[in-house]
């Protein structure tokens, strides 16, 4: 094989890293309701004032679990979270970033922006992410 056709190890590594990076950026994300059934099984359900089936628990800063994943997934699809903010966002931990996005969503939805995901916030999220 001639040296002009040989792939150098570092060039091959860079090419592979580029391909992996492209896959990570373009890989499909979880849909808004991927965690909903698991959330409902985990905490149960209740019916909102307008008849939507919502999780039986409120969430707020410090909450964790599959319902927080559902919340994060719903937020990502509803308010258009930048891909730059995706790494580590749908992690099931209601931290500062999730709190900020919840408050942003609540403001956009004309709800009290308190960061507590109660019946009105759940209803607004689920109504926007359910076909």
N, C-alpha and C positions, 0 to 999 in steps of 0.2 A: 504494500500500500504506500502510495506516495505521501510525503509529509504535508502536502497541500490539502489532502483529503482527511487527514487524521484529526480527530477532535481532541483538543487539549483537555486534561482533567479539570482545570479550573473553569474553562469555557463550558464544559459539560455540566458542571455543578451550577454555574450561573444560569444556564438554560433550564435545568431542572427546577431550580428555585423560582425562576420566573414563571414556569408552568404551574407550579404549586401555588404561588401567589395569585395567579389568575384564577385558578380553581377556587381558592378561598374567597376571593372577592366576588366571583360570579356564581358561586354555589347557591342553590335556592335556599331561601330562609324558611323558617317555620311559618305555617299559616296561622292566622289569628286565633283559630279555635283548636290548634293541635293539643293544647293542654287542658282544654275546657272540661272534657269528660273526666279526666283524671282529677281535676280540681273538685268537680262535683262529687265524685266518689270519696275524695279525701275529707271534705268538710260538710257535705250535704248541700241542700239547696233551699231557697226561699223564693217567693214570688214578689217581684217589685210592685209598686203601686200601679204601674201601667201594664202589668201582666207578664213581664219578662222573667224567665227563670234565671236566677243569679246565685252566686255562691252564698252560703249561709253565714259567712264571716266577713267582717270588715278587715281591710288591710291598711297598714300604715308603716311608717319608718320603723325598721327593726323586724318586720314580719319576714317569714321565709317559707319556701316550699313551692309545691306545684301550682298553687293559686297565684303566687307572685310571678311565676313563669308565664302563666296565662295573662296576667295583667301586663307584664312587660311585652309579650307578643302582641296583645291588643293595642298597646300604646304605639309600638313600632309601626304597625300597619295603619293606625288611625292618624297619627300626627306627623308621619313621615320622618322618622328619626334618620339622621344622616348616617350613611355607611361608616363614616369615621367613628361614630359612637357605638357601633355594634359590638366590637370585641368586648366580651365579658358582660354585655348588657342583659341578655336573657340568661340569667344565672340563678334565678330563684331567690335572690337576696334583695330586699327592699332597702336600698341605701340612698345616698344623696342624689345620685343620678336619677333613679326611679322617682324619688320624691319630687325632684325638679320637673320631670316630665308629667307626673300626675297633676301637679299644680298648673302647669301649662295647659294640659288637656281640660282641667276644670275651668280655667279662665275662658278658653275657647268655647266651652259648652255652657257658659254663663251659670256655672255652679260656684259655690263657695270654695275658693282655692285654699283649702286647709291641709291637703295632702292625705286625707283620710279617704280611702276607697270604700264608701258605704253604698247603700242601695241606689242612690241617685247617680253616683259615678259609675257603678257597675252597669246600671241600666243604660246609661249613655254610651259606654264602651261596647257593650254587647249588642246594642241596637245598631251600631255602626259597623260591626264586624260580622254580623250574621246575615247570610244570604236570604 
